[in-house]
């Protein structure tokens, strides 16, 4: 078999159905299989897939094992020469699977490849990036962003200097759609299950590149990625997992000692940043009360609540 498409789902029944339908309507010309690994959805996902797409292999977990562990389950069951890790909130277009397969066939030194990702409105989603840095992380997640400190490092991390319009060897690719050589996974291992969610694909790209394989961004294939459809159901947990997974990546690849030092700075700066944002939103909330702006009042109240919960939970770690 040429290709195994692995999709991990959690309470995204409608998006998953649209994704599977797009694969059904735009299949690869080479033999392929689709494996859905469901992380204990409560919205009837498993039953829906089995009824509407009987050809799809379904692995139904009794609990949410996380994104990395669930992908590894699919990889273990897969039979394809190539593995396409695909998010359930994606739409595959005509020819995209073919372009990815042909590119991997023609470039045996490529270990992992990612297509151009598009937003729902057709605009480009920036999916090719460099590895995260300490300074870039401080700008992204802490009070440093209010001062514009390390903004250049953050832009470098996101590859703002790259138009995402040409084929390019890169350091990492967003995990919404990644085609990987199965033989490479056999050598470097699957996803690190210590990353429950987020940065597991960054870690995988890092290990594949360190092993001597190329990591390539391929804009000739395009896939729409709606983004965050599972994680938006738990906004506080999403941010908490993103930060903790980032620190796990640093500990693993930048060293434990320097990451411990960084964590002291990071926690303090993150707390200050959250407190500033809470104060700003409290002012917005009071202004909304005076002007009877119900929509703004609800938004600011929700943001205050989420930020306070995030701050409390993170500082307890």
N, C-alpha and C positions, 0 to 999 in steps of 0.2 A: 504494500500500500504506500502511496506517495505522501499523503498528508493526513494528519490528525488535527482536527480543530477542537480545542478544549475551551469550554466556557464555564466559568464559575458564577453561580447566581445566588442572590439572597433577596427575596421579596421584590423581584422586578419582573413579575409574570408577563406584563404587557410588553415591556422593552425586549425581553428575551424572545417572545413570540415574533416580534418584528425582526429581530436579528436572525433568527432561524429561518424565517420566511425569505429574507434577503439572500441567505446562503442557498436556499432551495431554488430561488429564481435566478441566481448567478453562480452556478456551481463551477468548480474546477473541472477541467477536462480529464485530469488524471484521477485514478481511484482515491477516494478520501472517505473519512469517517468524521462524525461529529459526536463529541462526548460532553454532556452537561453534568457538572458536579454541583449539586444543590446543597447549600449550607443551612439546612433545616428551615427553609422558608415556611411562613405561616399563611401565605396567600394563595395556596393551591398550585404553585409552580410545577411541582413534580407531576401531578395528575394532568395538568394542562399539556405539558410537553409529551407525556406518554400517549395522550389521546390525539393530539393534533400532529405530532411528528414521531410516529412509531418507529421510524428508522434511526432515530437518535438514541445513542446509548446514554442512560441516565444513572448516575450514582447519587443516591439520596442519603445524605448524612443525617444522623439523629441530633446533631448539635453543630453549631457554627464553629468550624475548625480554623477559620481564617482563610485569606486569599492564597497564601503561599502553600499551605498544607493541602488545600483543595486542588490546586493546580498540580501538585505532585501526585495526588491520587489519579488524576486524569492522565498524566504523563506515564505513570506506571501501567495503566491499562491500555495505552495507545499502541498502535501498530505501524504508524506512519514513519517514513524516512525523515519527514519534517514535522515539527510541532508548531501549530499556530495558536498562541494564547490570545484569546479574544474576549473582550469585555461584553457583557450582555446588552449594554446600551450602545451598541454599534450597528451600523448598516453597511453591508458589503455591496460593492458595485460590480457591474459587468467587467470582467477582465482583470480585476484586482488580484484575485487568488492566483490567476495564471501568471501575471507579471512577477509576483513574489516567488512562485515555484521556479519559473524560468531563470530568474536572477540567481537563486540559490544553486540551481543546476550548473549554471555557467561560471560561478565563482566559488570554487571549493574551499577557498581560504576565508570565506565569510561564515562566522559562527551564528550570528544573529542579525536580523534585518527588520526594519520597521517601515511601514508605509507612511505617506502623508496623512495626517489626521485632520478632519474638517469639523467645524462646529455645525450646528443644525442649520445655520443661515448660509453655509457654504464658505465661510471665512476660514483661514488656516489656523489650526490649533498648534501652538508651538510644542512639538513633541521631542525634538532633538535637543539635548542639553549636555553640559559638562557636569563633572562630578560636583556635588555640593561642597562648599568650603565653610570653615568656621565663621569667617567674616560675612559671607553671603547669608548664612543662617541667622546671624545677629541682626542683619538688616531686615530680613523677611519676617521674623517672629517677635522682635523685641522693640524696646523704646528707641533703639538706634535709627529706626526708619523715620521717626519724626524729625530727626536732625539731619537726615540725608547721609548719615555715616555709613560707609561700606556699600553705597548704592552701586558703585561700579563693579564690585565683586558679585553683587546679586545679579546684575545684568549679564555679567560674564557667565555665571552659573546657568542662566536661562538662554544663553547664546543669542542675545539681542543683536549681536553683530552678524548673524546669519539669517538670510531671508527665508530659509526653509523651502527653497524653490529649486534646488539642485541636489544631485546625488552627492553624498559626503560621508566619509568615515568620521564617526563621532565617538564620544565617550559613553553616553547612555541614551536610551530611548524610553519614551513613556510606555507603560505596560498595557495600554488599552488594546494594542494589536502588535504582536511580535511573532515572527516566524523564526524558529530555531532548529538547527541541525540536531537530530536525535543523537547522533554519534558524539556530538559535543557535550550534550547533557550527560551522556554515559561517562564522560571523562571528568567533567567539572562538578557534576552533581546537579540536582534540581534546585528549586527555590529553598532558601534558608527559612525554615519554619519558625525561627525565632522572631521573624518579622510577621506579625499577625496580619498586618495590612500596611501598605505604603513602604517604599524603598526596597522592597524585595526584588523588583526588576532592576533597580540601580545596582544592587549587590550582585545580581546575576550577570548584568552587562560587565561589571567590574571584573568578576572572576573569569568570564569568557575572554575579555581583552587581555587580562594578565596571563592567560594560558596561550596567548599568541594568535587568537582568532580576531578577525575584523568585525566591528560593529558598524552597520551601515544604515543610513537614512536613505530611503528610496521613494522619491516623490512621484515616480511613475505609476505607483499604485496608491489609490486613495480610498479611505474608509471614513465614514462619519462616526464621530464619537460624541454622544450627548453629554457625558461626563457627570460623575458623582451621583448617579441615580440610587445606588445602594447607600453610600455614605451620607447623603443628605438627609436620610431618615434619622441619623444620630449625629447632629452637628457638633456637639461638645466632644463626644467620643472620637469623631473624625479628626478634630484638631489635636486632641490629646495623642491619638495614635500616630498622627503625622509627625509630631515633635519627638515622641519617644522612639519611633522607628528611625528618625534622622540621627538621634544620638546613638542608637545601636549601630548604625552604619559607621559613624565616626569611631566608636569604640573598636569596631572590628577592623577597620581599614586605616585609621589614623593613629591608633594606639590608645590603650586604656588610660595611661597616666595623663597625657595631654588632654584627653577628653574629660577626665575628672575635673581638671582645672577649668576647662571651658564651661563645664556644667554650672559651676558656681557663678560665673559671669552671666551665662545664659539665663539661669533661673531668676537672678536678681533683675536683669534687664527686661525679661519677659514680664515679670510681676509689675515693674514700673510702667511698662507699656500698656498692660491691661488696666491698671489703675487709672492712667491718664484717659484711656478710651472710655472707661466706666464713668468718670467725672464728666467728660464731654457729652456722653449720652444722657447723663442725669440732667444736665442743663437743657439738652434738646427736649427731654421728657417734660420738664417744668414749663418750657416755652410752649410745647404742644398742649399742655393743660390749659394754659392761659388763652391760647388761640383756638381751643376746642378742635384741634387737629387729631382726630381719632386714629387715623392711619399712622401718622408719625409717632404718636404716643405708644401705640402697640409695637411698632418696630423698635423703638429705642428701649422699651421695657424688656422686650425679648432679647435684645443684644446685651443689655445689662445683666440679665439673668444668666445667659450663656457664658459671658466673659467671667462672671463671678464664679460659676460652677467650674469652668476651665481652670481658673486660677487656684481655686481650692483643691481640686483633684490633682493638679500638676505639682503643686507645692508639697503634697502629701507623699509623692513618689519617692 
